[in-house]
Amino acid sequence: MKINENSPKHSKKEESNFCLECGECCKRYYITLLPKEVEIISKFLKISKKKFLENYCELNVKIYPKSTLGVLTYPSTFFPNKIIELIKKKSFEIPTSFFVVPQVVLKRENKLTQTFFNNEPKKDFRKACIFLEKNNFCKIYPKRPIPCKLFPFIAMPDLREQYPFCELFKNSQKDFSIESKKYYSRIQKYFKEVNKKSFKSIWFNPPKSGELFYSDTLLGKISIEELIEMMPKK
């Protein structure tokens, strides 16, 4: 990942101020969780993992047409009728099989958010992370998920162009490429385990419902029962 070498160095407080002025990343993205992170955050909140998953998390499932067998690839014949109808409603093709990406993410909810422009606060209602508080503070900041810690320095090709809104990224020289590689290794390991063992064996008390996407297009709601039906044991 390229570093903006012309940018001045900033203190942690200055970097924090950049984030508190904006908070856009908390308003734009779904934050993926790994099982270990659920354990860490639930302990921080002093609640059970079951309660945390039920109250603060939801399913986020993405499907991609795929013609060859592989990890997390399942025949479309196993898909529930409701899911097939959602795909047809958007006029997408229904191939013989799909690559299914099942994730547990932090819930997003409609709330009054605040952003600063020229030091003047602007408030509006929009979807944001359930843990985003007033003045753009994070309720679980000390134990926030790894994607939150890495953002906006996630080291993947061409990601720089996706964050034109981020003042911290424009004004920093950080390079989190090593940390990013470690995180992606964990993600790959997680999906391999899901493929080998099944989703419910990894998540003992998964969220009961969430959203289904065909690539990046929202299809509609999906239940844990429908997800399990889509991913039969191999």
C-alpha positions, 0 to 999 in steps of 0.5 A, a space after each residue: 500500500 502506498 504511503 502519503 509521504 508528503 503528509 505531516 505526522 500527527 499525534 494520536 490526539 490529532 488523529 482522533 480529532 480527524 475521526 471525530 469530525 467525520 465518523 463516516 466509516 461507522 456510517 458506511 460499512 458493515 463490520 465483520 466479526 470473528 468468533 474471538 472478537 465476539 468473546 472479547 467485546 461481550 466481556 467488555 460489555 459484561 454480557 453473555 456471548 449469546 446476548 451480544 449476538 442477539 442484541 448487537 449482531 446480524 447475519 450478512 450473507 453474500 452470494 456469487 454465481 459460480 460454475 466450479 466447485 470449491 470452498 463455500 460453493 453450494 448447488 442452487 437446488 438447495 436454496 429455499 424457494 423464498 431465496 430463489 424468488 428474491 433472486 428472480 425479482 432482481 432479474 439475476 441469473 440462477 446458476 447451478 451453484 453459488 459461492 456463499 459468504 456467510 458473515 456475522 456483522 455488527 448491526 446498523 440502525 437508523 440514528 441521529 448522526 453528527 458530522 462537522 463541516 468547517 467546524 459547524 456540526 451537521 446532524 442528519 438521520 442515517 444508518 450507522 453502527 449500533 455502537 456509534 454514539 453522539 459526537 462520533 464516539 465509539 461505545 466499544 472503542 477499547 475493544 473494537 473489531 480489527 477492521 475498525 482498528 485497521 481502517 482506513 489503512 487496510 492494505 489491499 490493492 486499489 482501496 485508497 481510491 475508495 476513501 476520498 471522504 477520510 481526512 485521516 487517510 489524506 493526512 497520515 503516513 501509516 502503513 498497516 500492510 503487515 497487520 492487514 495480512 495477518 487479519 486476512 489470514 484469520 479471515 481465510 482460516 475462518 471461512 475454511 473452518 465454516 466450509 469444513 465444519 458448518 456455520 452453526 458449529 462455528 457460531 453456537 448461537 448465531 443471529 436469527 436473521 440479517 440481510 442477503 446480497 447478490 454480490 453488492 445488491 441487497 436482495 432482502 432479509 434472510 433467516 438463520 434457517 434459510 442460510 443453513 438450508 443453503 449450505 448443506 453439509 458436504 
